[in-house]
């Protein structure tokens, strides 16, 4: 067994691996910080689930392909059942660890509250609080079944809580199956929670088919643990026939036992056939609990279990992964390492920054320690080059549009004498009439005069249009009697002489 070397590393130049949480039969779990996320984001801390085929004893290419397929199916299942009460996949990738081993990974949301098994070990839950958790588990599982996914490993350890211990989410879809599959089911799950039809401890000659009733069996035994704080060990592989003495005297105990007994029947056909039916069976228990305390938070407001949405949830799913077997490449890398030992590199000369991951065949990115970079090779990835060219093209397009807009504006102002009019109002020019000339209402002679500027009259030019001036008479050249008397109008420029300032 060979564990991945990811301590104090930065995965794909984004995820700073902080600590190792544990491992399963084929994957290792790490807590990491997403350096691209805001510190205030609920997803600034994430979980990295890394596929490690070398956790198996006798790994071969066929086994690895199966593990990779299961790993990718987990991502597909998580995306298909996206729900407020199911843990969300945030991303994926392929990288090398610090020893050069190639591995695939999924990025999942981090549930800082831990699993509900740890919570009930620390302290007992009020019955109403326990049933609120049960409702959220029912809401998430019902949604998964509606999307055609059977979880197959429902247990308290796979029910995770947010940091505020308010929202519950179902995790670990690693052995989930599509309910439409026609092939006989495999034996998986935890013995005391798994139903007889696919428990590893109970084999049958009858090829059972997978139905939601399998998850309902596991859910019922999980409810037993959450409410009683004891695992149902004495009922492993058989129906629940009693509650611990500490729960027997409660008003709701008889109703709860009846529901759990039916849901853990050996015959899948006798169990509730849907999570909604199981939740409906719990109705009398919910009503008894609600009557016990008028201020209780558990009140039957709907026939269906209601989800609880935590901050940061989104129904949008990331890009789908496409993982491939890498055992051959890992084997070749190991052989090269044995034949040619890596030379020791002084810490001050360590070059440990590598290009970010590009999904290009034959190239796998590297998980590296964070920033201790000395003279990295001058190399630009194709994706970064394409992005730079795209930004340059956008800049050139905007520059051309801006320049064209400026030119069009200048033409408009020039053709409409706007600039000249503004200049005349800010710095008016004085002209002298060289003869008697009529003032017109518009720059044209096709209208009646509105006034008269006598010879030697001083006028102020306030606007221009072609060879016409709009003027105000400042001083008449001589006294005049009768006729139009306006002192403002248009006159032809040939009848005035502009004075130099």
Residue, then its C-alpha position, 0 to 999 in steps of 0.5 A: x500500500x502506497x499513500x499519495x505524497x501531498x503534504x504541504x503541497x499546492x494541487x494544480x497551483x490552486x488547492x493548498x493541501x492542509x491535512x489528510x483526513x483519512x482513506x477508504x479502500x481506493x481513495x484518500x481524503x484531504x482538506x485543502x484551501x482554495x486559493x482562488x476563492x474569497x476568504x469569506x466564501x463558504x467554499x474557501x475550504x474544500x475536500x479533495x478526494x484523491x483516487x489512489x489505486x495503490x491502496x489495493x494490494x494486487x492492482x492491475x490494469x483491469x482493476x484500475x479501470x474499474x476503480x477509475x470508472x467507479x470514481x467517475x460514476x461518483x462524479x456523475x451521480x453527485x451532479x445528477x442528484x444536485x440538491x441542498x441536502x446532498x454534498x456538492x461536487x465543486x471540481x475535478x482534475x488530474x495531477x502528480x503528487x510530489x513523488x511523481x505518481x499520477x492520480x485523479x481527484x474530485x473537489x467536494x464541499x467541506x462540511x466543518x460540522x463533521x458527521x452526525x455519528x460524531x455529534x450524537x457521541x458527544x451529546x444527545x439530541x432532542x427528539x425534535x432536533x433529531x427529526x429535523x435531521x431525519x427530514x433533511x436526509x429524507x429530502x436529499x435521498x428522495x431527490x436522489x431516487x427521483x433522479x434514478x440514483x440508489x446510494x447503497x451506503x446510507x449510515x450516520x457516518x455518511x450524513x455530514x453537517x455544516x459548521x453551524x450544525x443546522x444543515x445535513x447533507x448526504x455524502x459518499x456516492x462512491x458505490x451508488x448505482x443507477x436504479x435502471x441497471x438490470x445487472x445483479x447488484x454487488x455486495x456493498x455497505x456496512x453490515x449493521x446498516x445494509x439490507x440483506x439483499x446486498x449486505x456483504x455478510x448475507x449472500x443469496x442464490x437469488x439475484x436481487x434487483x436494486x430498488x429504493x427499498x434498499x436505501x429505505x432499510x439503511x435509512x431506517x436503521x440510521x434513524x434508529x442510531x440518530x434518535x437512540x444514540x446506539x447503533x442497531x448491532x443486535x438487529x444486523x441483517x434483520x428487522x428492528x424489533x425493539x428500542x433501547x430502554x432509555x427510549x421505551x417510555x417516550x410517548x412516541x416510542x411505539x409509533x417509531x418502532x412500528x415505522x422502523x420495523x416495517x422499513x427494515x423488513x427482510x422482504x423489500x416488497x413489504x417496506x415503504x417503496x419510496x422515501x415519501x412513503x417512509x416520511x408519511x409513516x413517520x407522520x404520527x410520530x411527528x404529530x406526537x412530538x409537536x403536541x409535546x412542546x408547542x414551540x417545537x421546530x418539528x411540525x407537519x407542514x407538508x406531506x413531503x420532507x422539506x429540504x434545508x438550504x445552506x449558504x453557498x448552495x447552487x444548482x449549477x454543476x461544474x464541467x464533467x470529468x473524463x478520467x482514464x487509467x494511468x497505471x501504466x504511466x505510474x509504473x513507467x515513472x516508478x521504473x525510471x525513478x529506480x533506474x535513475x535516482x533524482x539528484x538532490x537539489x539544495x532548498x535555495x535552488x528548488x524549482x517547484x512551480x509548474x504550469x497549471x493543468x491542461x487537459x491535453x493527452x499525454x500531459x499531466x500536471x503536478x501537485x507542488x508545494x506552495x510558493x518557493x519559486x526560483x527562476x521557473x522555466x520561461x514557458x507559456x501554456x497553450x491555454x494561457x497563450x490563447x487567453x492572452x490572444x483573446x484579451x488582445x483581440x478584445x482590446x483591439x476591437x474596443x480601441x477600434x470602436x472607441x476611435x471610430x466613435x470619436x471620429x464620427x463625433x468630430x465629423x458631426x460637430x464639424x458638419x453641424x458647426x457645433x464646435x464653432x457655435x460653442x467657441x462663439x458663445x465662450x469667446x464671442x467675436x465682434x463684427x461691423x456691418x458694411x451696409x444695411x442688412x436685414x436680420x433673418x429668423x433662419x440662415x436663409x433669404x426665403x423668409x421675412x426679415x425680423x430686424x435691420x442692422x444699419x451700416x456700421x452697426x456693431x454685432x456680436x456673432x453667437x453662432x455660424x452656419x456655412x456663410x451665415x452668422x447668427x448675431x446680436x446687435x450691440x450698437x446700431x450704426x444710425x437711428x432708424x424708424x419703423x420696420x422690423x425691430x428685432x436685434x437678434x437674427x441671421x445675416x449673410x457673412x459678406x455683409x459684415x467685417x469681423x474685427x480682430x481681437 
